[in-house]
């Protein structure tokens, strides 16, 4: 799942004009490490939900890649 999430993160970063990342780690913070703002997080949510059927922001905030992984692996 981490590889699929890396692909989704890189699509969002590319749409923002940021370079793609060779890897991401569960401890990466979405805002500070990956440079996401609220619009990026909204796009990320839509893409993850489309791929997995899970709305990762439905019941609480997610701050890190690990938070997302935890929700989609339930």
N, CA, C and O atoms as a Tripos MOL2 file, in Angstrom:
@<TRIPOS>MOLECULE
protein
  296   295    74     0     0
PROTEIN
NO_CHARGES

@<TRIPOS>ATOM
      1 N           0.8230   -1.2040    0.0000 N.3       1 UNK1
      2 CA          0.0000    0.0000    0.0000 C.3       1 UNK1
      3 C           0.8610    1.2590    0.0000 C.2       1 UNK1
      4 O           0.4590    2.2790   -0.5590 O.2       1 UNK1
      5 N           2.0390    1.2010    0.6190 N.am      2 UNK2
      6 CA          2.9040    2.3820    0.6580 C.3       2 UNK2
      7 C           3.3020    2.8100   -0.7480 C.2       2 UNK2
      8 O           3.3870    4.0050   -1.0300 O.2       2 UNK2
      9 N           3.5460    1.8440   -1.6350 N.am      3 UNK3
     10 CA          3.8970    2.1850   -3.0180 C.3       3 UNK3
     11 C           2.7470    2.8910   -3.7250 C.2       3 UNK3
     12 O           2.9650    3.8640   -4.4480 O.2       3 UNK3
     13 N           1.5280    2.4090   -3.5220 N.am      4 UNK4
     14 CA          0.3610    3.0470   -4.1310 C.3       4 UNK4
     15 C           0.1750    4.4570   -3.5760 C.2       4 UNK4
     16 O          -0.1580    5.3860   -4.3120 O.2       4 UNK4
     17 N           0.3940    4.6030   -2.2720 N.am      5 UNK5
     18 CA          0.2780    5.9250   -1.6550 C.3       5 UNK5
     19 C           1.3480    6.8700   -2.1810 C.2       5 UNK5
     20 O           1.0780    8.0510   -2.3980 O.2       5 UNK5
     21 N           2.5580    6.3640   -2.3880 N.am      6 UNK6
     22 CA          3.6340    7.1800   -2.9730 C.3       6 UNK6
     23 C           3.2130    7.6930   -4.3430 C.2       6 UNK6
     24 O           3.4390    8.8590   -4.6680 O.2       6 UNK6
     25 N           2.6110    6.8360   -5.1360 N.am      7 UNK7
     26 CA          2.1430    7.2550   -6.4620 C.3       7 UNK7
     27 C           1.1130    8.3610   -6.3500 C.2       7 UNK7
     28 O           1.1900    9.3560   -7.0710 O.2       7 UNK7
     29 N           0.1470    8.2010   -5.4530 N.am      8 UNK8
     30 CA         -0.8980    9.2180   -5.2710 C.3       8 UNK8
     31 C          -0.2840   10.5290   -4.7800 C.2       8 UNK8
     32 O          -0.6220   11.6010   -5.2820 O.2       8 UNK8
     33 N           0.6160   10.4440   -3.8030 N.am      9 UNK9
     34 CA          1.2780   11.6470   -3.2780 C.3       9 UNK9
     35 C           2.0280   12.3590   -4.4000 C.2       9 UNK9
     36 O           1.9640   13.5830   -4.5080 O.2       9 UNK9
     37 N           2.7280   11.6130   -5.2210 N.am     10 UNK10
     38 CA          3.4920   12.2250   -6.3050 C.3      10 UNK10
     39 C           2.5980   12.8550   -7.3630 C.2      10 UNK10
     40 O           2.9740   13.8690   -7.9520 O.2      10 UNK10
     41 N           1.4320   12.2860   -7.6180 N.am     11 UNK11
     42 CA          0.4800   12.8990   -8.5570 C.3      11 UNK11
     43 C           0.0470   14.2650   -8.0170 C.2      11 UNK11
     44 O           0.0230   15.2520   -8.7520 O.2      11 UNK11
     45 N          -0.2910   14.3100   -6.7390 N.am     12 UNK12
     46 CA         -0.7160   15.5780   -6.1270 C.3      12 UNK12
     47 C           0.4350   16.5800   -6.1440 C.2      12 UNK12
     48 O           0.2280   17.7480   -6.4700 O.2      12 UNK12
     49 N           1.6430   16.1400   -5.7990 N.am     13 UNK13
     50 CA          2.8020   17.0440   -5.8090 C.3      13 UNK13
     51 C           3.0880   17.5450   -7.2200 C.2      13 UNK13
     52 O           3.4190   18.7160   -7.4030 O.2      13 UNK13
     53 N           2.9650   16.6760   -8.2160 N.am     14 UNK14
     54 CA          3.2070   17.0640   -9.6000 C.3      14 UNK14
     55 C           2.1850   18.1150  -10.0470 C.2      14 UNK14
     56 O           2.5360   19.0770  -10.7290 O.2      14 UNK14
     57 N           0.9280   17.9270   -9.6610 N.am     15 UNK15
     58 CA         -0.1130   18.9090   -9.9920 C.3      15 UNK15
     59 C           0.1950   20.2660   -9.3740 C.2      15 UNK15
     60 O          -0.2370   21.2990   -9.8870 O.2      15 UNK15
     61 N           0.9260   20.2650   -8.2950 N.am     16 UNK16
     62 CA          1.2850   21.4980   -7.5940 C.3      16 UNK16
     63 C           2.5960   22.0780   -8.1400 C.2      16 UNK16
     64 O           2.9830   23.1880   -7.7770 O.2      16 UNK16
     65 N           3.2800   21.3230   -9.0140 N.am     17 UNK17
     66 CA          4.5480   21.7840   -9.5620 C.3      17 UNK17
     67 C           5.7440   21.4510   -8.6870 C.2      17 UNK17
     68 O           6.8350   21.9830   -8.8930 O.2      17 UNK17
     69 N           5.5440   20.5670   -7.7060 N.am     18 UNK18
     70 CA          6.6380   20.1450   -6.8350 C.3      18 UNK18
     71 C           7.2960   18.8940   -7.4090 C.2      18 UNK18
     72 O           6.6400   18.1220   -8.1080 O.2      18 UNK18
     73 N           8.5620   18.6850   -7.1300 N.am     19 UNK19
     74 CA          9.2210   17.4800   -7.6420 C.3      19 UNK19
     75 C           8.6490   16.2140   -7.0040 C.2      19 UNK19
     76 O           8.1660   16.2450   -5.8720 O.2      19 UNK19
     77 N           8.7070   15.1110   -7.7330 N.am     20 UNK20
     78 CA          8.2610   13.8440   -7.1710 C.3      20 UNK20
     79 C           9.2800   13.3690   -6.1410 C.2      20 UNK20
     80 O          10.4410   13.7780   -6.1600 O.2      20 UNK20
     81 N           8.8380   12.5240   -5.2700 N.am     21 UNK21
     82 CA          9.6830   12.0020   -4.1980 C.3      21 UNK21
     83 C          10.0770   10.5670   -4.5040 C.2      21 UNK21
     84 O           9.2330    9.7860   -4.9440 O.2      21 UNK21
     85 N          11.3290   10.1970   -4.2860 N.am     22 UNK22
     86 CA         11.7310    8.8150   -4.5360 C.3      22 UNK22
     87 C          11.1290    7.8410   -3.5270 C.2      22 UNK22
     88 O          10.9120    6.6720   -3.8450 O.2      22 UNK22
     89 N          10.8610    8.3120   -2.3250 N.am     23 UNK23
     90 CA         10.2290    7.4760   -1.3090 C.3      23 UNK23
     91 C           9.5320    8.3620   -0.2920 C.2      23 UNK23
     92 O           9.8720    9.5310   -0.1120 O.2      23 UNK23
     93 N           8.5590    7.7780    0.3550 N.am     24 UNK24
     94 CA          7.9410    8.4300    1.5030 C.3      24 UNK24
     95 C           7.9510    7.4210    2.6290 C.2      24 UNK24
     96 O           8.0360    6.2140    2.4060 O.2      24 UNK24
     97 N           7.8640    7.9320    3.8350 N.am     25 UNK25
     98 CA          7.9010    7.0790    5.0200 C.3      25 UNK25
     99 C           6.6580    7.3570    5.8570 C.2      25 UNK25
    100 O           6.0980    8.4520    5.7920 O.2      25 UNK25
    101 N           6.2280    6.3830    6.6350 N.am     26 UNK26
    102 CA          5.0370    6.5840    7.4620 C.3      26 UNK26
    103 C           5.1250    7.8030    8.3770 C.2      26 UNK26
    104 O           4.1040    8.4200    8.6820 O.2      26 UNK26
    105 N           6.3170    8.1530    8.8110 N.am     27 UNK27
    106 CA          6.4370    9.2970    9.7270 C.3      27 UNK27
    107 C           6.4260   10.6490    9.0210 C.2      27 UNK27
    108 O           6.4340   11.6820    9.6900 O.2      27 UNK27
    109 N           6.4080   10.6730    7.6770 N.am     28 UNK28
    110 CA          6.3690   11.9440    6.9580 C.3      28 UNK28
    111 C           5.0790   12.7020    7.2610 C.2      28 UNK28
    112 O           3.9800   12.1620    7.1390 O.2      28 UNK28
    113 N           5.2370   13.9590    7.6560 N.am     29 UNK29
    114 CA          4.1050   14.8360    7.9060 C.3      29 UNK29
    115 C           3.6040   15.3750    6.5710 C.2      29 UNK29
    116 O           4.3940   15.8200    5.7380 O.2      29 UNK29
    117 N           2.3000   15.3320    6.3740 N.am     30 UNK30
    118 CA          1.7200   15.7440    5.0940 C.3      30 UNK30
    119 C           1.9820   17.2080    4.7840 C.2      30 UNK30
    120 O           2.2270   17.5600    3.6310 O.2      30 UNK30
    121 N           1.9340   18.0580    5.7870 N.am     31 UNK31
    122 CA          2.1200   19.4910    5.5540 C.3      31 UNK31
    123 C           3.5960   19.8890    5.5460 C.2      31 UNK31
    124 O           4.0670   20.5040    4.5900 O.2      31 UNK31
    125 N           4.3160   19.5460    6.5940 N.am     32 UNK32
    126 CA          5.6860   20.0460    6.7010 C.3      32 UNK32
    127 C           6.6790   19.2760    5.8350 C.2      32 UNK32
    128 O           7.5610   19.8840    5.2280 O.2      32 UNK32
    129 N           6.5540   17.9510    5.7670 N.am     33 UNK33
    130 CA          7.5070   17.1560    4.9870 C.3      33 UNK33
    131 C           7.1480   17.0880    3.5010 C.2      33 UNK33
    132 O           8.0280   17.0980    2.6410 O.2      33 UNK33
    133 N           5.8450   17.0180    3.2120 N.am     34 UNK34
    134 CA          5.4190   16.8400    1.8230 C.3      34 UNK34
    135 C           4.9330   18.1330    1.1840 C.2      34 UNK34
    136 O           4.7190   18.1800   -0.0270 O.2      34 UNK34
    137 N           4.7580   19.1840    1.9810 N.am     35 UNK35
    138 CA          4.3920   20.4850    1.4350 C.3      35 UNK35
    139 C           2.9370   20.6330    1.0290 C.2      35 UNK35
    140 O           2.6110   21.4760    0.1930 O.2      35 UNK35
    141 N           2.0610   19.8290    1.6060 N.am     36 UNK36
    142 CA          0.6470   19.8990    1.2490 C.3      36 UNK36
    143 C          -0.0490   21.0370    1.9820 C.2      36 UNK36
    144 O           0.2220   21.2990    3.1540 O.2      36 UNK36
    145 N          -0.9530   21.7100    1.2680 N.am     37 UNK37
    146 CA         -1.8400   22.6830    1.9080 C.3      37 UNK37
    147 C          -3.2400   22.0660    1.9280 C.2      37 UNK37
    148 O          -3.4090   20.9070    1.5490 O.2      37 UNK37
    149 N          -4.2420   22.8290    2.3650 N.am     38 UNK38
    150 CA         -5.5800   22.2500    2.4920 C.3      38 UNK38
    151 C          -6.1630   21.7910    1.1670 C.2      38 UNK38
    152 O          -6.8710   20.7840    1.1270 O.2      38 UNK38
    153 N          -5.8880   22.4960    0.0890 N.am     39 UNK39
    154 CA         -6.3920   22.0460   -1.2150 C.3      39 UNK39
    155 C          -5.7150   20.7430   -1.6460 C.2      39 UNK39
    156 O          -6.3640   19.8610   -2.2080 O.2      39 UNK39
    157 N          -4.4250   20.6250   -1.3850 N.am     40 UNK40
    158 CA         -3.7120   19.3910   -1.6980 C.3      40 UNK40
    159 C          -4.2670   18.2220   -0.8880 C.2      40 UNK40
    160 O          -4.4140   17.1130   -1.4030 O.2      40 UNK40
    161 N          -4.5730   18.4760    0.3770 N.am     41 UNK41
    162 CA         -5.1320   17.4270    1.2240 C.3      41 UNK41
    163 C          -6.5060   16.9980    0.7220 C.2      41 UNK41
    164 O          -6.8490   15.8180    0.7810 O.2      41 UNK41
    165 N          -7.2960   17.9540    0.2260 N.am     42 UNK42
    166 CA         -8.5950   17.6130   -0.3420 C.3      42 UNK42
    167 C          -8.4220   16.7380   -1.5840 C.2      42 UNK42
    168 O          -9.1350   15.7490   -1.7540 O.2      42 UNK42
    169 N          -7.4780   17.1030   -2.4480 N.am     43 UNK43
    170 CA         -7.2210   16.2910   -3.6380 C.3      43 UNK43
    171 C          -6.7140   14.9080   -3.2480 C.2      43 UNK43
    172 O          -7.1190   13.9060   -3.8370 O.2      43 UNK43
    173 N          -5.8350   14.8520   -2.2640 N.am     44 UNK44
    174 CA         -5.3100   13.5760   -1.7960 C.3      44 UNK44
    175 C          -6.4430   12.6940   -1.2790 C.2      44 UNK44
    176 O          -6.4880   11.4990   -1.5720 O.2      44 UNK44
    177 N          -7.3500   13.2820   -0.5160 N.am     45 UNK45
    178 CA         -8.4930   12.5450    0.0230 C.3      45 UNK45
    179 C          -9.3320   11.9380   -1.0910 C.2      45 UNK45
    180 O          -9.7070   10.7680   -1.0260 O.2      45 UNK45
    181 N          -9.6230   12.7290   -2.1020 N.am     46 UNK46
    182 CA        -10.4380   12.2550   -3.2260 C.3      46 UNK46
    183 C          -9.7390   11.1110   -3.9510 C.2      46 UNK46
    184 O         -10.3650   10.1030   -4.2790 O.2      46 UNK46
    185 N          -8.4450   11.2670   -4.1990 N.am     47 UNK47
    186 CA         -7.7080   10.2250   -4.9170 C.3      47 UNK47
    187 C          -7.6030    8.9380   -4.1010 C.2      47 UNK47
    188 O          -7.7440    7.8450   -4.6500 O.2      47 UNK47
    189 N          -7.3590    9.0570   -2.8140 N.am     48 UNK48
    190 CA         -7.2750    7.8600   -1.9720 C.3      48 UNK48
    191 C          -8.6270    7.1690   -1.8890 C.2      48 UNK48
    192 O          -8.7110    5.9440   -1.9670 O.2      48 UNK48
    193 N          -9.6880    7.9590   -1.7310 N.am     49 UNK49
    194 CA        -11.0280    7.3660   -1.6600 C.3      49 UNK49
    195 C         -11.3750    6.6650   -2.9670 C.2      49 UNK49
    196 O         -11.9830    5.5950   -2.9520 O.2      49 UNK49
    197 N         -10.9980    7.2490   -4.0880 N.am     50 UNK50
    198 CA        -11.2590    6.6320   -5.3940 C.3      50 UNK50
    199 C         -10.5240    5.2970   -5.5230 C.2      50 UNK50
    200 O         -11.0700    4.3360   -6.0650 O.2      50 UNK50
    201 N          -9.2870    5.2380   -5.0250 N.am     51 UNK51
    202 CA         -8.4690    4.0270   -5.1250 C.3      51 UNK51
    203 C          -8.8580    2.9600   -4.1050 C.2      51 UNK51
    204 O          -8.8060    1.7670   -4.4030 O.2      51 UNK51
    205 N          -9.2510    3.3900   -2.8900 N.am     52 UNK52
    206 CA         -9.4300    2.4260   -1.8010 C.3      52 UNK52
    207 C         -10.8650    2.3270   -1.2750 C.2      52 UNK52
    208 O         -11.2160    1.3570   -0.6030 O.2      52 UNK52
    209 N         -11.6910    3.3270   -1.5810 N.am     53 UNK53
    210 CA        -13.0380    3.3490   -1.0310 C.3      53 UNK53
    211 C         -13.0980    3.8880    0.3920 C.2      53 UNK53
    212 O         -14.1510    3.8430    1.0270 O.2      53 UNK53
    213 N         -11.9680    4.4020    0.9030 N.am     54 UNK54
    214 CA        -11.8950    4.8970    2.2780 C.3      54 UNK54
    215 C         -11.6930    6.4110    2.2680 C.2      54 UNK54
    216 O         -10.7780    6.9200    1.6200 O.2      54 UNK54
    217 N         -12.5630    7.1290    2.9980 N.am     55 UNK55
    218 CA        -12.3750    8.5650    3.1950 C.3      55 UNK55
    219 C         -11.5300    8.7390    4.4470 C.2      55 UNK55
    220 O         -12.0410    8.6480    5.5630 O.2      55 UNK55
    221 N         -10.2410    8.9890    4.2640 N.am     56 UNK56
    222 CA         -9.3060    9.0060    5.3870 C.3      56 UNK56
    223 C          -9.5370   10.1710    6.3480 C.2      56 UNK56
    224 O          -9.0500   10.1350    7.4790 O.2      56 UNK56
    225 N         -10.2610   11.1930    5.9280 N.am     57 UNK57
    226 CA        -10.5280   12.3360    6.7900 C.3      57 UNK57
    227 C         -11.9510   12.3140    7.3620 C.2      57 UNK57
    228 O         -12.3870   13.2940    7.9660 O.2      57 UNK57
    229 N         -12.6700   11.2130    7.1770 N.am     58 UNK58
    230 CA        -14.0840   11.1580    7.5570 C.3      58 UNK58
    231 C         -14.3210   11.3600    9.0470 C.2      58 UNK58
    232 O         -15.2290   12.0960    9.4310 O.2      58 UNK58
    233 N         -13.5210   10.7190    9.8940 N.am     59 UNK59
    234 CA        -13.8340   10.7810   11.3260 C.3      59 UNK59
    235 C         -12.7780   11.4960   12.1640 C.2      59 UNK59
    236 O         -12.9660   11.6870   13.3660 O.2      59 UNK59
    237 N         -11.6700   11.8930   11.5380 N.am     60 UNK60
    238 CA        -10.6430   12.6280   12.2760 C.3      60 UNK60
    239 C          -9.5920   13.1490   11.3110 C.2      60 UNK60
    240 O          -9.5790   12.7990   10.1310 O.2      60 UNK60
    241 N          -8.7200   13.9850   11.8320 N.am     61 UNK61
    242 CA         -7.6220   14.5050   11.0210 C.3      61 UNK61
    243 C          -6.5570   13.4440   10.8490 C.2      61 UNK61
    244 O          -6.3560   12.6020   11.7250 O.2      61 UNK61
    245 N          -5.8800   13.4890    9.7260 N.am     62 UNK62
    246 CA         -4.6730   12.6970    9.5500 C.3      62 UNK62
    247 C          -3.5340   13.6750    9.3330 C.2      62 UNK62
    248 O          -3.6610   14.6350    8.5740 O.2      62 UNK62
    249 N          -2.4410   13.4290    9.9910 N.am     63 UNK63
    250 CA         -1.3070   14.3380    9.9150 C.3      63 UNK63
    251 C          -0.1180   13.7410    9.1730 C.2      63 UNK63
    252 O           0.6920   14.4680    8.5970 O.2      63 UNK63
    253 N          -0.0190   12.4140    9.1900 N.am     64 UNK64
    254 CA          1.1460   11.7590    8.6100 C.3      64 UNK64
    255 C           0.7330   10.7030    7.5960 C.2      64 UNK64
    256 O          -0.4330   10.3150    7.5160 O.2      64 UNK64
    257 N           1.7000   10.2530    6.8350 N.am     65 UNK65
    258 CA          1.4820    9.1570    5.8960 C.3      65 UNK65
    259 C           1.0460    7.9150    6.6750 C.2      65 UNK65
    260 O           0.1730    7.1730    6.2220 O.2      65 UNK65
    261 N           1.6450    7.6880    7.8320 N.am     66 UNK66
    262 CA          1.2730    6.5470    8.6680 C.3      66 UNK66
    263 C          -0.1790    6.5880    9.1080 C.2      66 UNK66
    264 O          -0.8290    5.5470    9.2000 O.2      66 UNK66
    265 N          -0.6960    7.7860    9.3820 N.am     67 UNK67
    266 CA         -2.1190    7.9260    9.7370 C.3      67 UNK67
    267 C          -2.9950    7.4360    8.5890 C.2      67 UNK67
    268 O          -3.9840    6.7380    8.8120 O.2      67 UNK67
    269 N          -2.6310    7.8000    7.3660 N.am     68 UNK68
    270 CA         -3.4000    7.3600    6.1910 C.3      68 UNK68
    271 C          -3.3120    5.8510    6.0450 C.2      68 UNK68
    272 O          -4.3270    5.1820    5.8500 O.2      68 UNK68
    273 N          -2.1100    5.3160    6.1390 N.am     69 UNK69
    274 CA         -1.9210    3.8750    6.0110 C.3      69 UNK69
    275 C          -2.7440    3.1070    7.0410 C.2      69 UNK69
    276 O          -3.3120    2.0580    6.7370 O.2      69 UNK69
    277 N          -2.8030    3.6380    8.2540 N.am     70 UNK70
    278 CA         -3.5940    2.9950    9.2950 C.3      70 UNK70
    279 C          -5.0660    2.9380    8.9590 C.2      70 UNK70
    280 O          -5.7350    1.9450    9.2440 O.2      70 UNK70
    281 N          -5.5740    3.9950    8.3560 N.am     71 UNK71
    282 CA         -7.0020    4.0360    8.0300 C.3      71 UNK71
    283 C          -7.3560    3.1680    6.8240 C.2      71 UNK71
    284 O          -8.4140    2.5400    6.8010 O.2      71 UNK71
    285 N          -6.4840    3.1300    5.8310 N.am     72 UNK72
    286 CA         -6.8160    2.3420    4.6370 C.3      72 UNK72
    287 C          -6.5480    0.8560    4.8420 C.2      72 UNK72
    288 O          -7.0190    0.0330    4.0570 O.2      72 UNK72
    289 N          -5.8050    0.5010    5.8790 N.am     73 UNK73
    290 CA         -5.5510   -0.9120    6.1100 C.3      73 UNK73
    291 C          -6.5190   -1.5490    7.1020 C.2      73 UNK73
    292 O          -6.3590   -2.7190    7.4480 O.2      73 UNK73
    293 N          -7.5060   -0.8130    7.5600 N.am     74 UNK74
    294 CA         -8.5070   -1.3750    8.4940 C.3      74 UNK74
    295 C          -9.3890   -2.3600    7.7850 C.2      74 UNK74
    296 O         -10.2880   -2.9360    8.3970 O.2      74 UNK74
@<TRIPOS>BOND
     1     1     2 1
     2     2     3 1
     3     3     4 2
     4     3     5 am
     5     5     6 1
     6     6     7 1
     7     7     8 2
     8     7     9 am
     9     9    10 1
    10    10    11 1
    11    11    12 2
    12    11    13 am
    13    13    14 1
    14    14    15 1
    15    15    16 2
    16    15    17 am
    17    17    18 1
    18    18    19 1
    19    19    20 2
    20    19    21 am
    21    21    22 1
    22    22    23 1
    23    23    24 2
    24    23    25 am
    25    25    26 1
    26    26    27 1
    27    27    28 2
    28    27    29 am
    29    29    30 1
    30    30    31 1
    31    31    32 2
    32    31    33 am
    33    33    34 1
    34    34    35 1
    35    35    36 2
    36    35    37 am
    37    37    38 1
    38    38    39 1
    39    39    40 2
    40    39    41 am
    41    41    42 1
    42    42    43 1
    43    43    44 2
    44    43    45 am
    45    45    46 1
    46    46    47 1
    47    47    48 2
    48    47    49 am
    49    49    50 1
    50    50    51 1
    51    51    52 2
    52    51    53 am
    53    53    54 1
    54    54    55 1
    55    55    56 2
    56    55    57 am
    57    57    58 1
    58    58    59 1
    59    59    60 2
    60    59    61 am
    61    61    62 1
    62    62    63 1
    63    63    64 2
    64    63    65 am
    65    65    66 1
    66    66    67 1
    67    67    68 2
    68    67    69 am
    69    69    70 1
    70    70    71 1
    71    71    72 2
    72    71    73 am
    73    73    74 1
    74    74    75 1
    75    75    76 2
    76    75    77 am
    77    77    78 1
    78    78    79 1
    79    79    80 2
    80    79    81 am
    81    81    82 1
    82    82    83 1
    83    83    84 2
    84    83    85 am
    85    85    86 1
    86    86    87 1
    87    87    88 2
    88    87    89 am
    89    89    90 1
    90    90    91 1
    91    91    92 2
    92    91    93 am
    93    93    94 1
    94    94    95 1
    95    95    96 2
    96    95    97 am
    97    97    98 1
    98    98    99 1
    99    99   100 2
   100    99   101 am
   101   101   102 1
   102   102   103 1
   103   103   104 2
   104   103   105 am
   105   105   106 1
   106   106   107 1
   107   107   108 2
   108   107   109 am
   109   109   110 1
   110   110   111 1
   111   111   112 2
   112   111   113 am
   113   113   114 1
   114   114   115 1
   115   115   116 2
   116   115   117 am
   117   117   118 1
   118   118   119 1
   119   119   120 2
   120   119   121 am
   121   121   122 1
   122   122   123 1
   123   123   124 2
   124   123   125 am
   125   125   126 1
   126   126   127 1
   127   127   128 2
   128   127   129 am
   129   129   130 1
   130   130   131 1
   131   131   132 2
   132   131   133 am
   133   133   134 1
   134   134   135 1
   135   135   136 2
   136   135   137 am
   137   137   138 1
   138   138   139 1
   139   139   140 2
   140   139   141 am
   141   141   142 1
   142   142   143 1
   143   143   144 2
   144   143   145 am
   145   145   146 1
   146   146   147 1
   147   147   148 2
   148   147   149 am
   149   149   150 1
   150   150   151 1
   151   151   152 2
   152   151   153 am
   153   153   154 1
   154   154   155 1
   155   155   156 2
   156   155   157 am
   157   157   158 1
   158   158   159 1
   159   159   160 2
   160   159   161 am
   161   161   162 1
   162   162   163 1
   163   163   164 2
   164   163   165 am
   165   165   166 1
   166   166   167 1
   167   167   168 2
   168   167   169 am
   169   169   170 1
   170   170   171 1
   171   171   172 2
   172   171   173 am
   173   173   174 1
   174   174   175 1
   175   175   176 2
   176   175   177 am
   177   177   178 1
   178   178   179 1
   179   179   180 2
   180   179   181 am
   181   181   182 1
   182   182   183 1
   183   183   184 2
   184   183   185 am
   185   185   186 1
   186   186   187 1
   187   187   188 2
   188   187   189 am
   189   189   190 1
   190   190   191 1
   191   191   192 2
   192   191   193 am
   193   193   194 1
   194   194   195 1
   195   195   196 2
   196   195   197 am
   197   197   198 1
   198   198   199 1
   199   199   200 2
   200   199   201 am
   201   201   202 1
   202   202   203 1
   203   203   204 2
   204   203   205 am
   205   205   206 1
   206   206   207 1
   207   207   208 2
   208   207   209 am
   209   209   210 1
   210   210   211 1
   211   211   212 2
   212   211   213 am
   213   213   214 1
   214   214   215 1
   215   215   216 2
   216   215   217 am
   217   217   218 1
   218   218   219 1
   219   219   220 2
   220   219   221 am
   221   221   222 1
   222   222   223 1
   223   223   224 2
   224   223   225 am
   225   225   226 1
   226   226   227 1
   227   227   228 2
   228   227   229 am
   229   229   230 1
   230   230   231 1
   231   231   232 2
   232   231   233 am
   233   233   234 1
   234   234   235 1
   235   235   236 2
   236   235   237 am
   237   237   238 1
   238   238   239 1
   239   239   240 2
   240   239   241 am
   241   241   242 1
   242   242   243 1
   243   243   244 2
   244   243   245 am
   245   245   246 1
   246   246   247 1
   247   247   248 2
   248   247   249 am
   249   249   250 1
   250   250   251 1
   251   251   252 2
   252   251   253 am
   253   253   254 1
   254   254   255 1
   255   255   256 2
   256   255   257 am
   257   257   258 1
   258   258   259 1
   259   259   260 2
   260   259   261 am
   261   261   262 1
   262   262   263 1
   263   263   264 2
   264   263   265 am
   265   265   266 1
   266   266   267 1
   267   267   268 2
   268   267   269 am
   269   269   270 1
   270   270   271 1
   271   271   272 2
   272   271   273 am
   273   273   274 1
   274   274   275 1
   275   275   276 2
   276   275   277 am
   277   277   278 1
   278   278   279 1
   279   279   280 2
   280   279   281 am
   281   281   282 1
   282   282   283 1
   283   283   284 2
   284   283   285 am
   285   285   286 1
   286   286   287 1
   287   287   288 2
   288   287   289 am
   289   289   290 1
   290   290   291 1
   291   291   292 2
   292   291   293 am
   293   293   294 1
   294   294   295 1
   295   295   296 2
@<TRIPOS>SUBSTRUCTURE
     1 UNK1         2 RESIDUE 1 A UNK
     2 UNK2         6 RESIDUE 1 A UNK
     3 UNK3        10 RESIDUE 1 A UNK
     4 UNK4        14 RESIDUE 1 A UNK
     5 UNK5        18 RESIDUE 1 A UNK
     6 UNK6        22 RESIDUE 1 A UNK
     7 UNK7        26 RESIDUE 1 A UNK
     8 UNK8        30 RESIDUE 1 A UNK
     9 UNK9        34 RESIDUE 1 A UNK
    10 UNK10       38 RESIDUE 1 A UNK
    11 UNK11       42 RESIDUE 1 A UNK
    12 UNK12       46 RESIDUE 1 A UNK
    13 UNK13       50 RESIDUE 1 A UNK
    14 UNK14       54 RESIDUE 1 A UNK
    15 UNK15       58 RESIDUE 1 A UNK
    16 UNK16       62 RESIDUE 1 A UNK
    17 UNK17       66 RESIDUE 1 A UNK
    18 UNK18       70 RESIDUE 1 A UNK
    19 UNK19       74 RESIDUE 1 A UNK
    20 UNK20       78 RESIDUE 1 A UNK
    21 UNK21       82 RESIDUE 1 A UNK
    22 UNK22       86 RESIDUE 1 A UNK
    23 UNK23       90 RESIDUE 1 A UNK
    24 UNK24       94 RESIDUE 1 A UNK
    25 UNK25       98 RESIDUE 1 A UNK
    26 UNK26      102 RESIDUE 1 A UNK
    27 UNK27      106 RESIDUE 1 A UNK
    28 UNK28      110 RESIDUE 1 A UNK
    29 UNK29      114 RESIDUE 1 A UNK
    30 UNK30      118 RESIDUE 1 A UNK
    31 UNK31      122 RESIDUE 1 A UNK
    32 UNK32      126 RESIDUE 1 A UNK
    33 UNK33      130 RESIDUE 1 A UNK
    34 UNK34      134 RESIDUE 1 A UNK
    35 UNK35      138 RESIDUE 1 A UNK
    36 UNK36      142 RESIDUE 1 A UNK
    37 UNK37      146 RESIDUE 1 A UNK
    38 UNK38      150 RESIDUE 1 A UNK
    39 UNK39      154 RESIDUE 1 A UNK
    40 UNK40      158 RESIDUE 1 A UNK
    41 UNK41      162 RESIDUE 1 A UNK
    42 UNK42      166 RESIDUE 1 A UNK
    43 UNK43      170 RESIDUE 1 A UNK
    44 UNK44      174 RESIDUE 1 A UNK
    45 UNK45      178 RESIDUE 1 A UNK
    46 UNK46      182 RESIDUE 1 A UNK
    47 UNK47      186 RESIDUE 1 A UNK
    48 UNK48      190 RESIDUE 1 A UNK
    49 UNK49      194 RESIDUE 1 A UNK
    50 UNK50      198 RESIDUE 1 A UNK
    51 UNK51      202 RESIDUE 1 A UNK
    52 UNK52      206 RESIDUE 1 A UNK
    53 UNK53      210 RESIDUE 1 A UNK
    54 UNK54      214 RESIDUE 1 A UNK
    55 UNK55      218 RESIDUE 1 A UNK
    56 UNK56      222 RESIDUE 1 A UNK
    57 UNK57      226 RESIDUE 1 A UNK
    58 UNK58      230 RESIDUE 1 A UNK
    59 UNK59      234 RESIDUE 1 A UNK
    60 UNK60      238 RESIDUE 1 A UNK
    61 UNK61      242 RESIDUE 1 A UNK
    62 UNK62      246 RESIDUE 1 A UNK
    63 UNK63      250 RESIDUE 1 A UNK
    64 UNK64      254 RESIDUE 1 A UNK
    65 UNK65      258 RESIDUE 1 A UNK
    66 UNK66      262 RESIDUE 1 A UNK
    67 UNK67      266 RESIDUE 1 A UNK
    68 UNK68      270 RESIDUE 1 A UNK
    69 UNK69      274 RESIDUE 1 A UNK
    70 UNK70      278 RESIDUE 1 A UNK
    71 UNK71      282 RESIDUE 1 A UNK
    72 UNK72      286 RESIDUE 1 A UNK
    73 UNK73      290 RESIDUE 1 A UNK
    74 UNK74      294 RESIDUE 1 A UNK
